[in-house]
Amino acid sequence: MNTEQGSLSINSENIFPIIKKWLYSDHDIFYRELVSNGCDAITKLKKLSLIGEFEPADDEQYKLEVIINPDEKTIKIVDNGVGMTADEVKQYINQIAFSGAAAFLEKYKDKTSEDQIIGHFGLGFYSAFMVADKVTIDTLSYQKDATAVHWESEGGTEFTMEDSDKETRGTEITLYLNEDSYEFCNEYRAREVLMKYCSFMPVEIYLINATAEPEEEDEEDDVIDATVNEDGTATESEETEEKTEEAEEEPKKKGPKPINETVPLWAKHPNECTDDEYKDFYREVFHDYKEPLFWIHLNMDYPFNLKGILYFPKINTEYDSIEGTIKLYNNQVFIADNIKEVIPEFLMLLKGAIDCPDLPLNVSRSALQNDGFVKKISEYITKKVADKLSGMYKTERETYEKYWDDISPFIKFGCLKDSKFEEKIKDYIIFKNLEDKYITLAEYNKDETGTKDNKKNIFYITDLKQQGQYINMFKEEGLDALILTHNIDQPFITSLESKDETIKFMRIDSDLTGSFKEEVAEGEDADKLKEEADALSELFKKVLNNDKLEVKVEKLKNAEISSMVTLSEESRRMADMMKMYSMPGMDTSMFGANETLILNANNKLVKYVFDNKEGENVEMVCKQLYDLALISYKQLEPEKMTEFIARSNKIMMLMLDVQ
């Protein structure tokens, strides 16, 4: 073949400079495209062998080599696949966007399947020009009497094509890196990128540093088995001679190891996988030293092909990030993390890998075309997760409860984001109660009888320490409450209320139920209590300089309790919401929750205040009662805490004086 020159034919609506600069968001992706093209070439050859159109050698080893040369600033991608003829180079390389994989599948559609044919776009090769000033191809087709071809291009718009002296079947692509891309021929960087994109490609991939010295095997001290002759000389035994001969036959150099796993765990049937294999895969892929709680192995062939493993990670503390990573693959080629079109938003809190060869990718393989098929995949994944969780609840309740604190954020977030998931899982949502047991909402409602506005009250706790006084009161009266301490619990219970008008969630410090109070008969007792309430309300507003303070006087069964503060559930939620969404510098004080000071008429301190309204120390006692009530549900501000401590000291000194 004579030397041929020409301009590349653009079979695309995008001109080449746009392809070169903007087709891929990450320049390191050229490794994925070129390596996956090489894997395709080998996979095609394997399929041709299966249908009798190619006869491999007995010792044939299919492999792909990535050879970096930091000194020469080059990268070679070498495969021993089908190779190309001159006509195929003209067709697949010189005409941008003519997909070789598509043509192959069309030709052999009745003889083989699409499995493991990665490329569908014909643009992957040109990703090389994002990092290289010059690219060459040397290729020899598997076809008999084929002539090897050399192709090269500088800049990507003009090419030269001629016969090559390549003698082995397959394709060798050489990239002469531009100055901005020298990092990619660094061994560490090359390995990092290859591990990112190619860890599970279906052909063995070897990374070779052309400038590195070959590693040698560690040599152990030879132990000679010998017999001593009469003259004192030693003679090696026959067994030793055999061992020595065997050792001489063994290679001294270490054989390279592939950087990838050609059969990833998700590609196997779940029955073939052990727990240790699942855990090892999790550690290797996600670099998480904590063992996952459990996992879901997805294995579907119809109506679409989808395989994968989803892990529920262990979250040790409230400070751990619950953001997960779902790696998306297409025929074992890494596409991207957390593609929202395929992975339901709430499942992005999990960690896992999903491989779906049927995904309709766009030309750069980095995003998905939006169609109904993608939605079906998303719905299938959601269903499998819901089935796994509901099945565990029904058959492994103890295990389900053990995992609940870790998985509840995922489940609650899922209910907020996906109505179909909520419908499947709502009956299996559990809550920890004051007895440290897990119960469902239905089980709680069965025991609780308190109502407000014809709604069933569901009391809950957000802070076990700050709300300790209220918790003790509940326990003393045999009442129960649910423990909801995660950030997601507030929007979750609001959602539950919106979908069930018969329930109302009330924080444990939002109101005092009748269970804590003595019944006050109508008549003299009621009038006296009202007189006391009016007097104390006026006094406390004056002492605390707060006209808006609401004060109530109740006869609590527990006389040891002097004062408490309750907060309106509605106004507290509004205040929390405004703080969450407020702009920087915005004054949110106007949205403060409405506090009510509860004074216990059965307490001696409260009686002292009522009986000594004009007393010398009554103002100090009023402030102390108010601060004690506040401390029971929140921390005092630094200035208020300083005043409280000084006042407490003064009160103790007065007690000494009295004694």
C-alpha positions in Angstrom: 0.0 0.0 0.0 1.3 3.4 -1.0 1.4 6.2 1.6 -1.9 7.9 1.8 -2.7 11.3 3.2 -6.0 13.0 3.8 -8.3 14.9 6.1 -10.6 13.1 8.5 -14.2 12.7 7.4 -16.4 14.1 10.2 -19.4 11.8 10.4 -20.9 13.8 13.3 -22.7 17.0 13.9 -19.8 18.1 16.1 -16.6 19.4 14.5 -13.4 17.9 15.7 -12.0 20.7 17.9 -15.2 20.5 20.0 -14.8 16.7 20.3 -11.2 17.2 21.3 -11.9 19.8 24.0 -15.4 19.3 25.3 -16.7 15.8 24.5 -15.3 14.5 27.9 -15.3 16.5 31.1 -12.3 14.6 32.5 -9.2 14.3 30.3 -8.1 11.1 32.2 -11.0 9.4 30.5 -8.9 8.7 27.4 -7.5 5.7 29.3 -11.0 4.2 29.7 -11.9 4.8 26.0 -8.7 3.3 24.5 -8.5 0.4 26.9 -12.2 -0.5 26.4 -11.7 -0.3 22.6 -8.8 -2.8 23.0 -11.0 -5.1 25.2 -13.7 -4.9 22.5 -11.2 -6.0 19.9 -10.2 -9.1 22.0 -13.9 -9.9 22.9 -14.7 -9.8 19.1 -11.9 -12.2 18.4 -13.2 -14.6 21.1 -16.6 -14.5 19.6 -15.3 -15.2 16.2 -13.4 -18.1 17.6 -16.7 -19.5 19.1 -18.4 -19.4 15.8 -15.5 -21.0 13.9 -14.3 -18.0 12.0 -11.0 -17.8 13.9 -8.7 -20.5 15.1 -6.6 -19.4 18.2 -3.2 -20.9 19.0 -3.2 -23.6 21.7 -1.3 -21.3 24.1 -3.2 -18.1 23.2 -3.4 -15.6 26.0 -5.7 -12.7 25.4 -4.5 -9.6 27.1 -4.1 -5.9 26.9 -0.9 -4.0 27.8 -0.6 -0.3 28.8 3.0 0.6 28.4 4.1 3.9 29.8 7.5 5.5 29.1 8.1 8.5 31.4 11.4 9.3 29.6 9.9 9.5 26.1 6.5 10.9 27.4 4.6 8.2 25.6 1.8 5.7 26.3 1.1 2.6 24.3 -2.1 0.7 24.4 -1.5 -2.8 22.9 -4.0 -5.5 22.4 -4.0 -8.9 20.6 -7.6 -8.7 19.3 -9.1 -8.6 15.9 -6.9 -5.9 14.5 -7.8 -3.8 11.4 -7.3 -3.9 7.7 -6.5 -0.8 5.7 -10.2 -0.5 4.7 -11.3 -0.9 8.3 -8.9 1.9 9.4 -10.4 4.1 6.7 -13.9 3.2 7.8 -13.5 3.3 11.6 -10.7 5.8 12.2 -10.9 8.2 9.3 -14.6 8.6 9.6 -15.3 10.0 13.1 -18.3 8.6 14.9 -18.6 5.4 12.8 -18.9 2.8 15.4 -17.0 -0.3 14.9 -18.9 -2.2 17.6 -22.2 -1.3 16.0 -21.0 -2.6 12.6 -19.7 -5.8 14.1 -23.0 -6.4 15.9 -25.0 -5.8 12.8 -22.9 -8.3 10.8 -23.0 -11.0 13.4 -26.3 -10.3 15.1 -27.6 -13.8 14.2 -24.5 -15.6 15.5 -23.7 -14.0 18.7 -25.0 -11.7 21.4 -24.2 -8.1 22.4 -22.7 -9.1 25.7 -19.3 -7.7 26.4 -19.1 -5.5 23.3 -18.4 -2.2 25.0 -18.1 0.5 22.4 -21.1 1.9 20.6 -20.1 5.4 19.5 -16.9 5.4 17.5 -15.7 8.6 19.2 -13.6 6.9 22.0 -10.4 6.8 20.0 -10.4 10.5 19.5 -10.2 11.1 23.3 -6.5 10.4 22.8 -6.1 13.9 21.2 -7.2 15.5 24.5 -3.8 14.6 25.9 -1.6 13.9 22.9 -0.1 16.1 20.1 0.5 13.0 18.0 -1.1 9.6 17.8 0.0 6.6 15.8 -1.7 3.2 15.2 0.0 0.0 14.1 -2.5 -2.8 13.5 -2.6 -6.2 11.9 -6.0 -7.9 11.2 -6.7 -11.5 12.2 -7.7 -12.2 8.6 -5.3 -14.4 6.6 -2.9 -12.6 4.3 -3.8 -9.3 5.9 -1.3 -6.4 5.6 -0.3 -4.5 8.6 -1.2 -0.8 8.6 0.5 2.3 10.1 -1.6 5.4 10.8 -0.6 8.6 12.4 -2.0 12.0 12.9 -0.7 15.2 14.5 -3.4 17.5 15.8 -6.2 15.1 14.8 -7.4 16.6 11.6 -4.8 15.4 9.1 -3.6 11.8 8.8 -0.9 9.7 7.1 -1.5 6.0 6.4 0.9 3.4 5.0 2.0 -0.2 5.4 3.4 -1.2 8.8 6.1 -3.7 9.7 4.0 -5.0 12.6 4.1 -8.8 12.7 1.7 -9.7 15.5 -2.0 -9.7 15.4 -3.8 -6.8 17.1 -3.5 -3.1 17.5 -0.9 -0.9 19.1 -1.9 2.8 19.7 0.9 5.2 20.7 0.2 8.6 22.3 2.9 11.2 22.3 1.7 13.3 25.2 1.4 17.1 25.1 3.1 19.2 27.7 0.0 19.5 29.9 -0.5 15.8 30.1 2.9 14.3 31.1 1.3 13.2 34.4 -0.5 10.4 32.6 2.8 8.6 31.9 3.7 8.6 35.5 3.3 5.1 36.8 1.5 6.1 40.0 -1.0 8.3 38.1 -1.5 5.8 35.3 -2.3 3.1 37.8 -4.7 5.4 39.7 -6.7 6.2 36.5 -6.7 2.6 35.3 -8.0 1.4 38.6 -10.7 4.0 38.5 -12.0 3.1 35.1 -10.8 -0.4 34.2 -10.7 -2.4 37.5 -13.4 -4.8 36.2 -12.9 -4.9 32.4 -13.4 -8.4 31.0 -9.8 -8.8 29.6 -6.6 -8.9 31.6 -4.9 -5.5 31.6 -1.2 -5.1 32.4 0.5 -1.9 33.3 4.1 -1.9 32.3 6.7 0.9 32.9 9.2 0.7 30.0 11.8 2.5 32.1 11.6 0.4 35.2 14.1 -2.4 36.1 12.5 -5.9 36.1 11.8 -7.2 39.6 13.6 -10.3 40.6 12.3 -13.2 42.7 13.5 -13.3 46.3 16.2 -16.0 46.4 16.3 -18.2 49.5 19.4 -19.8 50.8 19.9 -23.1 49.1 19.9 -26.0 51.5 22.0 -28.9 50.2 21.1 -32.4 51.0 24.5 -34.2 50.9 26.2 -37.3 52.1 29.7 -37.4 53.5 32.2 -39.8 51.7 34.9 -41.7 53.4 37.4 -39.1 52.2 35.5 -36.3 53.8 34.0 -34.9 50.6 30.3 -34.3 50.2 28.1 -35.7 47.5 24.7 -34.2 46.6 21.9 -36.6 46.7 19.8 -37.4 43.6 16.9 -35.6 45.2 18.9 -32.5 45.6 20.1 -32.6 42.0 16.5 -32.8 40.8 15.5 -29.8 42.9 18.5 -27.8 41.6 17.5 -28.7 38.0 13.9 -27.6 38.7 15.1 -24.3 40.3 17.2 -23.6 37.2 14.3 -24.1 34.9 12.1 -21.7 36.9 12.2 -18.0 35.7 14.1 -15.6 37.9 11.9 -12.6 37.0 8.6 -11.9 38.6 5.7 -12.2 36.2 3.5 -9.1 36.0 0.0 -9.3 37.5 -3.1 -7.8 35.8 -4.4 -4.7 37.4 -8.0 -5.7 37.0 -10.5 -8.4 38.0 -12.0 -9.8 34.8 -15.0 -11.5 36.6 -16.2 -9.0 39.2 -18.3 -10.3 42.1 -21.5 -8.9 40.8 -21.2 -10.9 37.6 -21.4 -14.1 39.6 -24.6 -15.8 40.8 -25.4 -14.9 44.5 -25.3 -18.6 45.4 -21.6 -18.7 44.3 -20.5 -15.8 46.6 -19.4 -16.1 50.2 -19.8 -13.5 52.9 -16.1 -13.1 53.0 -16.0 -12.4 49.3 -18.7 -9.7 49.7 -16.8 -8.1 52.5 -13.5 -8.2 50.6 -15.1 -6.7 47.6 -16.5 -3.9 49.7 -13.1 -3.1 51.3 -11.3 -3.1 48.0 -13.7 -1.0 46.0 -14.8 1.5 48.6 -11.7 1.5 50.9 -13.9 1.3 53.9 -12.4 -0.5 56.9 -15.8 -0.9 58.6 -17.7 -4.0 57.6 -21.0 -3.3 55.8 -24.2 -4.2 57.7 -25.6 -6.3 54.9 -25.9 -6.3 51.1 -28.3 -6.9 48.3 -27.1 -8.8 45.2 -29.0 -7.7 42.1 -29.2 -10.3 39.3 -31.7 -9.7 36.6 -31.8 -11.0 33.0 -35.3 -10.0 31.9 -36.8 -7.6 30.8 -33.3 -6.0 31.0 -29.9 -7.1 31.9 -28.8 -5.7 35.3 -26.4 -7.0 37.9 -24.9 -5.4 40.9 -24.4 -5.3 44.7 -25.7 -2.6 47.0 -24.2 -2.3 50.5 -25.7 -0.8 53.6 -22.7 0.8 55.3 -22.0 1.0 59.0 -22.2 4.5 60.4 -20.4 4.7 63.7 -21.1 8.2 64.9 -23.4 11.1 64.1 -20.4 12.9 62.5 -19.9 10.2 59.9 -21.0 11.3 56.4 -23.9 9.2 55.2 -23.2 10.1 51.6 -22.5 6.9 49.7 -21.2 6.0 46.3 -23.0 3.9 43.7 -20.6 3.1 40.9 -22.3 2.6 37.5 -20.8 0.2 34.9 -21.6 -0.6 31.4 -20.3 -4.1 30.5 -17.8 -3.8 33.3 -16.6 -0.4 32.1 -16.8 2.3 34.8 -19.2 5.1 33.7 -19.7 7.3 36.7 -20.6 7.6 40.3 -24.2 8.3 41.5 -26.0 8.9 38.2 -29.3 10.1 39.5 -31.3 8.9 36.4 -30.5 5.3 37.3 -30.0 5.4 41.0 -32.9 6.6 43.1 -31.8 9.7 45.1 -32.2 8.1 48.5 -30.2 5.0 47.5 -27.2 7.2 46.8 -26.7 7.1 50.6 -25.6 3.4 50.0 -22.4 2.1 48.5 -22.4 -0.3 45.7 -21.8 -1.2 42.0 -24.4 -1.7 39.3 -23.6 -3.0 35.8 -26.3 -2.6 33.1 -25.2 -3.2 29.5 -28.6 -2.0 28.3 -28.2 1.5 29.5 -28.7 4.1 26.7 -25.6 6.2 27.2 -24.8 9.3 25.3 -21.7 9.6 23.1 -19.3 10.3 25.9 -20.6 7.5 28.0 -20.6 9.9 31.0 -24.4 10.6 31.1 -27.6 8.9 30.3 -30.2 9.6 27.7 -33.5 10.3 29.3 -36.0 7.7 28.5 -38.6 5.4 30.1 -36.2 2.4 30.1 -33.9 4.2 32.6 -36.9 4.8 34.8 -37.8 1.1 34.8 -34.3 0.3 36.0 -34.6 2.8 38.8 -37.9 1.3 39.9 -36.5 -2.2 39.8 -33.7 -1.2 42.1 -36.1 0.5 44.5 -38.3 -2.6 44.6 -35.4 -5.0 45.3 -34.2 -2.8 48.2 -37.7 -2.7 49.6 -38.2 -6.4 49.2 -34.9 -7.1 51.0 -35.8 -4.9 54.0 -39.4 -6.1 54.4 -38.2 -9.7 54.1 -35.6 -9.1 56.8 -38.3 -7.6 59.0 -40.6 -10.6 58.6 -38.1 -13.4 58.9 -35.1 -11.9 60.8 -36.7 -9.3 63.1 -33.9 -9.5 65.6 -31.3 -8.8 63.0 -33.4 -6.0 61.5 -33.6 -4.3 64.9 -29.9 -4.7 65.4 -29.3 -2.8 62.1 -32.1 -0.3 62.5 -30.1 2.7 64.0 -27.8 2.6 61.0 -30.3 1.9 58.2 -33.2 4.1 59.5 -31.8 7.3 57.9 -31.7 5.5 54.5 -35.2 4.2 54.9 -36.7 7.5 56.2 -35.0 9.5 53.4 -36.4 7.0 50.9 -39.9 7.5 52.2 -39.5 11.2 51.9 -38.2 11.0 48.3 -40.0 8.0 46.8 -43.7 7.3 47.3 -43.5 3.8 45.9 -40.8 2.9 48.2 -42.7 4.4 51.1 -45.8 2.3 50.2 -43.8 -0.9 50.3 -41.8 -0.2 53.5 -44.1 1.9 55.7 -45.4 -1.0 57.8 -41.9 -2.1 58.6 -40.6 1.2 60.1 -39.8 0.8 63.7 -39.0 3.2 66.6 -37.1 2.7 69.8 -39.2 3.5 72.9 -38.5 4.3 76.6 -38.2 0.6 77.4 -35.4 0.4 74.9 -37.5 -1.8 72.7 -38.4 -1.4 69.0 -42.0 -1.0 68.1 -44.1 0.1 65.1 -46.3 3.2 65.1 -49.3 0.9 65.2 -48.0 -0.8 68.3 -47.4 2.6 70.0 -50.9 3.9 69.1 -52.4 0.7 70.5 -51.1 1.6 74.0 -51.4 5.4 74.0 -54.8 7.0 74.6 -54.0 10.7 74.9 -55.7 12.9 72.3 -55.5 16.4 71.1 -58.0 17.9 68.7 -59.4 14.5 68.1 -55.9 13.2 67.1 -53.8 10.5 68.6 -50.8 12.0 70.4 -47.5 10.4 69.7 -44.9 11.7 72.1 -41.2 11.7 71.1 -37.8 12.6 72.4 -35.0 14.4 70.5 -32.4 14.6 73.3 -32.1 12.0 76.0 -30.0 14.3 78.3 -31.7 17.6 77.9 -35.2 16.1 78.2 -34.3 13.8 81.1 -36.7 15.4 83.5 -39.6 14.9 81.2 -38.5 11.4 80.5 -38.5 10.5 84.2 -42.0 12.0 84.5 -43.2 9.8 81.7 -41.7 6.7 83.2 -43.2 7.4 86.6 -46.6 7.5 85.1 -46.1 4.5 82.9 -46.3 6.5 79.7 -44.2 5.8 76.6 -42.4 8.0 74.0 -40.5 7.4 70.8 -36.8 8.3 70.5 -36.2 10.4 67.4 -32.7 11.9 67.6 -31.6 11.9 64.0 -31.8 15.1 61.9 -34.0 13.4 59.3 -36.7 12.6 62.0 -38.2 16.1 62.0 -39.1 16.2 58.3 -40.0 12.5 58.5 -42.7 12.9 61.2 -44.0 16.0 59.4 -44.5 13.8 56.3 -46.2 11.1 58.4 -48.7 13.6 59.8 -49.5 15.0 56.4 -50.4 11.5 55.2 -52.4 10.4 58.3 -54.7 13.0 59.8 -55.4 10.9 62.8 -52.0 11.3 64.4 -50.1 14.2 65.9 -46.4 14.1 67.0 -45.7 16.0 70.2 -42.2 16.5 71.6 -42.1 15.3 75.2 -41.7 18.8 76.5 -44.4 20.4 74.3 -47.3 20.0 76.8 -48.2 18.3 80.1 -50.8 15.6 79.8 -53.5 15.1 82.5 -51.5 12.1 83.7 -49.1 14.4 85.5 -51.7 16.6 87.2 -54.0 16.2 90.2 -57.6 16.7 89.5 -58.9 20.0 90.8 -62.5 20.0 91.7 -64.7 22.9 90.7 -65.4 25.4 93.4 -63.2 26.7 96.2 -60.1 24.7 95.1 -60.4 25.8 91.5 -60.9 29.5 92.5 -57.9 29.3 94.9 -55.7 27.8 92.1 -56.8 30.6 89.7 -56.0 33.3 92.3 -52.6 31.8 92.8 -51.9 31.5 89.0 -52.9 35.2 88.4 -50.7 36.4 91.2 -47.7 34.3 90.3 -48.0 35.2 86.6 -48.0 38.9 87.3 -45.0 38.5 89.7 -42.8 36.4 87.3 -43.5 38.7 84.4 -42.4 41.7 86.5 -39.3 40.0 87.9 -38.2 38.6 84.6 -39.1 41.7 82.7 -41.1 39.7 80.2 -44.7 40.7 79.5 -45.1 38.0 76.9 -44.2 35.1 79.2 -47.0 32.7 79.6 -47.2 31.3 83.2 -49.4 28.4 84.3 -49.9 27.0 87.8 -50.7 23.3 88.0 -50.9 20.8 90.8 -48.4 18.2 89.7 -48.5 14.8 91.3 -44.7 14.9 91.9 -44.2 17.6 94.5 -40.4 17.5 94.0 -40.8 19.3 90.7 -40.9 23.1 91.2 -41.0 24.5 87.7 -40.9 23.3 84.1 -41.0 24.9 80.7 -43.1 23.6 77.8 -42.8 24.7 74.2 -45.6 24.8 71.6 -45.0 22.1 69.1 -46.1 24.2 66.2 -44.1 27.3 67.0 -41.0 25.3 67.8 -41.1 23.5 64.5 -41.6 26.8 62.7 -38.6 28.3 64.6 -36.5 25.3 63.7 -37.5 25.6 60.0 -36.7 29.3 59.9 -33.3 28.8 61.5 -32.5 26.0 58.9 -33.5 28.1 55.9 -32.6 31.6 57.1 -30.2 33.8 55.1 -26.9 34.9 56.7 -27.4 37.9 58.9 -31.2 37.3 59.1 -32.7 37.9 62.5 -34.6 34.8 63.5 -35.4 35.9 67.0 -39.0 36.8 66.0 -39.6 33.1 65.2 -38.7 31.9 68.7 -40.8 29.1 70.1 -43.5 30.0 72.5 -42.4 29.0 76.0 -44.8 28.4 78.9 -43.5 28.4 82.5 -45.3 25.7 84.5 -45.2 26.3 88.3 -46.1 23.4 90.6 -48.6 24.6 93.3 -47.7 21.5 95.3 -44.0 22.5 95.6 -42.7 24.2 98.7 -40.6 26.8 96.8 -43.6 27.9 94.7 -45.7 28.1 97.9 -43.0 30.3 99.5 -43.1 32.7 96.5 -46.8 32.9 96.6 -46.9 33.5 100.4 -44.0 36.0 100.3 -44.6 38.0 97.2 -43.1 41.1 98.8 -40.3 39.2 100.6 -36.7 40.3 100.4 -35.4 37.2 98.5 -38.5 36.4 96.5 -37.1 38.0 93.3 -34.0 35.9 93.5 -36.1 32.7 94.0 -38.3 33.6 91.0 -35.2 33.9 88.8 -33.8 30.7 90.1 -37.1 28.8 89.5 -37.2 30.1 85.9 -33.6 29.2 85.1 -34.0 25.7 86.7 -37.0 25.2 84.3 -35.0 26.4 81.3 -32.0 24.1 82.1 -34.3 21.1 82.0 -34.6 21.5 78.2 -31.7 23.6 76.9 -28.4 25.1 77.9 -28.3 28.6 79.2 -26.4 31.2 77.3 -23.0 32.0 78.8 -24.1 35.3 80.5 -27.2 33.7 81.9 -25.2 30.7 83.2 -22.8 33.0 85.0 -25.8 34.7 86.7 -27.3 31.4 87.6 -24.1 30.1 89.2 -23.6 33.3 91.2 -27.2 33.2 92.3 -26.9 29.6 93.4 -23.9 30.4 95.5 -25.8 33.3 97.1 -28.7 31.0 98.0 -26.4 28.5 99.6 -24.8 31.2 101.7 -28.3 32.3 102.9 -29.0 28.8 103.9 -25.9 28.8 106.1 -26.9 32.0 107.7 -30.3 30.5 108.5 -28.7 27.5 110.1 
